[in-house]
């Protein structure tokens, strides 16, 4: 039995349109399935948990990265396998998994592969799949939300980044990496399990969902006029070669700052104190 948890509003209605194609394929293939539709934030976790309790073998998240995170939270700790049918705005985590961007193609690929366990992250005990970040990324994401009506992919994020440059100031952070304390101002810090954010920006090209480690990219304060010259490096995956950039790999990270806002798989979370831990092989995934 297959279950599909779908956010029909994802991707400006793309998920609703593509869900019909996915259902047509499942009927043609004579596969048993159920459709669970979300109706509010956090609902997908409860639906995924319900599907697992009902004995469903694989639960697919059909929407964006936020929905995938919610489904992962519902399945975490169970033996139920997760799959992702990308139909949102960014669809970044599926890129790290090497899945097709078309939902039907992703479903065919998933059904043909053998499930495997992947690493997941915990932020203050809650599951995340892809990347957590703060600094310039937060201002960019706030602006990006204003441009989402323009479509999916990287365009809204790039426009958000351009607008964020005018108002951004480096932030002071108290951090620790596997117990090593660091206190400094940063332009951006990302803690990555996956590789991509912002609809395809390749910020952590060496990150792996099977190595039991986070890849951390930390960028020192830079002058505003230089920020636009950094963006192409974030897109191409060459940011770590920049002189203000530093890369670490570790299992546990803490971040502290009054009024801190974090980007967690594309969703904004407020917390003054954040602890992030990697859980090796923490989730079954079809990929």
N, C-alpha and C positions, 0 to 999 in steps of 0.2 A: 504494500500500500504506500502511495506517495501522497504527501500533503504539500500544498502550495499556499504560503502565507503571502498575500498580495496587498500592497498599498496602491489602490487604484489611482490616487492622485499623483503618484511619483512620476517624475519626468514630464510634468505638464499633461498628464493623462496617458503617457506612453504605456505605463504598466497596464492600464485597463484595456488598451487596444491590443497589446501583445499577449495579454492573458487569454484572449479569445483564440489566438493562433496556437498558444501552448496547449489549450484544451483540445483543439482540433487534432493536434499531433497525438496527444495521449489517447484520444478516442480511436484514431486510426490505428495506433499501435496496440489497442485493446489492453491498456494498462489501467489498473484500478487507482483512483485518485480522489482527493477531496480538496476543495478550495476554501480557505479561511480568509475573510476580508477584514482588514484592520479599520477601526473607526476613530482612533485617537492615539496620542503618543503613549507608548508603553504597552499598547494592546497586543502588539505582535509577540512580545515575550510570553504573555499569558496564553496566546493561541498556540505557539510552538510547544510550550510545556504541556498544554492539553493534548495536542496531537501525539506527543511522545507517550503520554500516559495512556492514550487509546491504542497504543501498539503500532503506530505508524513507523515504518523503517527509515524513511528519508523525508525530511522537511526542507522544502526549498523556500528561500526568501526571494520574493519577486518585487523589486523596488530599487532603492538606492542604498548607499553605504549605511545610512542610519537604520534602515529596516533590517539589513543584514546583521548589524550589531544587536538589535533587539531580539532577533530570532536566535542568535548565538547565546544570548543571556538566558533565553528560555530553555535551551538544550544543554547548556553547560552542566556537567556533572552527570549526564545521562549517557547511554550507549547509542542513542538515536543519532543518525548521520545527518549532517546539514549539507545543503546545496545552495547555490546562488544563481538566480536568473536576473541578470542586470537589466534594470529598466528605470533607473533614476537619472539624476543630473550628472553626477561625477563618475560613479561606478569605478572607483579606484582600487578597491581590494581585489576585485576579480582579475585585474591586470597582474597583480602579484602572484595570483594562482595560475595564471596562464590560460584563463577561460575565454571563450569567444564572447564578444560584446552583444551579439544577437541572442535574445532569450531562448528561442527554439534551438539554435545551434548549441548554446550552453547546456540546455537540457539533454540533447542527444549526446554531447560529450560526457556529461556527468553520468548518464545511465550506462555508458560504455566502459567507464573506468572503475577501478577498484578503490573503495573508500580508504582514506589514510588519515592518520592523526596529524593535526597541525598545532603549532604554538598559538596561544592567545595571550593577551595582556590583561592585567587587572589594574584598575585605577580606583583606589580606595575600596577595593574588594569587588568592584563591578567589572564585568567583562568588556573588553574592547578588542577589535580585530586588527585594525589597520595602523593608524598613527595618532598620537597625541602631541599637540604643540601649543606654544604660547609665544607672545611677542608680536612681531609684525604680522604674523599669521592671523591673529585675532582681529586686528583692524581690517585686514584684507577680507576676512570672512564676513564681518559685519557689513562691509560695503558690497560684497558679492551677493548677499541676500537681496539687495536692492536691484541687482541686475539679472536675477535668475529668470525673469520673464523673457529675456532675450534668447533663451535656449539652453541646451545642455552642453557638456564638454568644458573646455578650458576658457572660453570667451568670457563668461561672467566673472571667473576668478581673476583673469588678467585685468579686466576693467576695475575690479575691486582693488587689486594691488596698486594700480595707478592712482586711484583716489586715496588710498591709505598712505601713500608716500607723503602727501602734503601735511598730514597731521601726526605722523608717528614720531615717538620718542623712545629710545632704548629703555628697557625696564631692568630694575635691580632684582636679582633673584638669589635666594639661598638655596643651594642645590647639594645633593650628594649622589655619588655614583658608586654603588657597591660599598658604601661606607666612607668614601673619600669626599670630604666637604669642600665645596667651592662657593664663594660669594662674589658675584660680579654683575655688571650690566651686560645685557645681551640684546641683539637685534631680534634674534629668533632662536628657539630651541625646539627640536622635534625628537620625539621618542618613537621609533618605528619598529613595528613588526612586519608591516608591508613595505612597499617601495614608493607608492604614488600618492599624491594628494592633489586637490584642486582640479580634478578632471583630467589628470595626466601629467602633472609636474613630477619629474623623476627625482625626488629629493633624497632617497636612500637606496641607490642602485645595488648595494651589496647586502641589503637586508634580506633575511630568509625566514620563512614561516616554519622552518624545521631545524634551526640551529640552537634553539634554547637561549637566545640572546636578543636584547634590543640593540638597534643601531641608533646612536644619538648624534645628531648634528647640532652643533652650537656655533652661532655666528656672533662674533664680537660687535660692539657698536660701530656703525659706519655712518658717514655723512649722508644726509638725504639725497643729494645729487648723485651719489654712487649707487643707491639702491636699484634704480632701473637697470644698471649694468650687471647686477647680481641675478636678476630674474631669468635671463637666458640660461644661466648655469643651473638654476633649479629645475628648469624645464628639461635640459639635456642630461642631467645627472652628473654634472661636473662641479657642483658646488663645493665638494670637499677639497678641491684643488685650490680654492681661493685662500689667500693669506689670512683673512679674518675667520676662517672656518676651522672647526676642530671636530674630529670624529672620535667617538668612544663606543665601546661595546660592553654591555654589562647586563646583569639580571635584575637589578633593583635600583630605582631612581626615586629621589624625593625632591619636590619643588615647593618653596615657601615664599609667599608674597601676599601682603594685605590687599584684598580686593582682586585677587588673581582670577583670571578667566582662562579656561583651557578649551582648545578645539579638540574634541574627542570624536574621531570618525566623522567629522563634519558637523557635529553638534556642539553648541556652546555650553560649558559647565563652569559654574562659579565655585571656587573652593580655595581658601587661604593656604591650606596644607594638603598636598597631594603625594600619595605614595603609589608608585607603579611597579608591578612585579610581572615577570614573564612566567607563564605556565607551560612548560614543554609538553607537547603532545596533549594539549588540554581539550581538544575538540575533534570529533570525527567529521571529515569533510569529503565530499565528492569533488575531486579536482585532478 
